[in-house]
Amino acid sequence: MIPLEHALILAAALFSLGLYTVLARRHAVLVLMGIELMLNAVNINFIAFAASNDATTFTGQIFAIFVIVVAVAEVGLALAIILRLFRLRATANLDEVDTMRW
């Protein structure tokens, strides 16, 4: 079994990489990828804490599945918005898209 500290270090590194991607990138799809990295880091934390506390409860796994479902809905909606903005403005750069009006 993997020690809890190793899983937490992995989750912290993954979350930090996702946070850097969100803050440093200008392209909307790359920002979405950073958000997904952060959500996966949260899932690693849920699973690691659930495995370290008690193997008979599935609370961490249930929360992780809920986060995955929310992430899928978020990506679907965000990609639809990005595609619409790309058709209207011909760019997916977040700096150039400052209002929702055309």
C-alpha positions in Angstrom: 0.0 0.0 0.0 1.2 3.5 -0.8 1.8 5.7 2.2 -0.5 8.6 2.7 2.4 11.1 2.5 3.3 10.0 -1.0 -0.2 10.4 -2.2 -0.5 13.9 -0.7 2.8 14.9 -2.3 1.6 13.7 -5.6 -1.7 15.5 -5.2 0.0 18.7 -4.1 2.3 18.6 -7.2 -0.6 17.9 -9.5 -2.7 20.7 -7.9 0.3 23.2 -8.2 0.8 22.3 -11.8 -2.9 22.8 -12.5 -2.9 26.1 -10.7 0.2 27.3 -12.6 -1.5 26.3 -15.9 -4.7 28.3 -15.0 -2.8 31.4 -14.0 -0.2 31.4 -16.7 -2.0 30.4 -19.8 -4.1 32.6 -22.1 -5.8 29.9 -24.2 -9.2 28.8 -22.9 -8.7 25.1 -23.6 -5.4 25.1 -21.7 -7.1 26.8 -18.7 -9.7 24.0 -18.8 -7.0 21.4 -18.7 -5.5 23.1 -15.7 -8.8 23.0 -13.9 -9.1 19.3 -14.7 -5.6 18.7 -13.2 -6.7 20.5 -10.0 -9.9 18.4 -9.8 -7.9 15.2 -10.3 -5.6 16.3 -7.4 -8.7 16.6 -5.2 -9.8 13.1 -6.3 -6.4 11.7 -5.3 -6.7 13.3 -1.9 -10.2 11.9 -1.4 -9.1 8.4 -2.4 -5.9 8.5 -0.3 -7.7 9.7 2.9 -10.5 7.1 2.4 -7.9 4.3 2.0 -5.9 5.4 5.0 -8.8 5.8 7.4 -11.0 2.7 7.0 -11.2 0.3 4.1 -14.8 -0.6 4.7 -16.3 2.8 4.0 -16.6 4.2 0.5 -17.0 7.9 1.3 -13.9 9.0 -0.5 -14.7 7.0 -3.6 -18.3 8.4 -3.6 -17.0 12.0 -3.3 -14.4 11.3 -6.1 -17.1 10.0 -8.4 -19.2 13.1 -7.7 -16.2 15.3 -8.5 -15.7 13.5 -11.8 -19.4 13.9 -12.7 -19.2 17.7 -11.9 -16.0 17.9 -13.9 -17.5 16.3 -17.0 -20.5 18.7 -16.9 -18.2 21.6 -16.4 -16.0 20.7 -19.4 -19.0 20.1 -21.6 -20.5 23.4 -20.8 -17.2 25.3 -21.0 -16.3 23.7 -24.4 -19.6 24.8 -25.8 -19.0 28.3 -24.6 -15.5 28.4 -26.0 -16.7 27.1 -29.4 -19.4 29.8 -29.5 -16.9 32.5 -28.6 -14.5 31.1 -31.3 -17.2 31.3 -33.9 -18.0 34.9 -32.9 -14.5 36.3 -32.3 -12.3 33.8 -34.2 -10.1 33.5 -31.1 -9.9 31.4 -28.0 -7.5 33.8 -26.2 -9.0 34.8 -22.9 -7.3 38.3 -23.0 -9.2 39.2 -26.1 -12.6 38.0 -24.9 -13.5 40.6 -22.3 -17.3 40.8 -22.7 -20.0 38.4 -23.8 -21.5 41.0 -26.2 -20.6 40.9 -29.9 
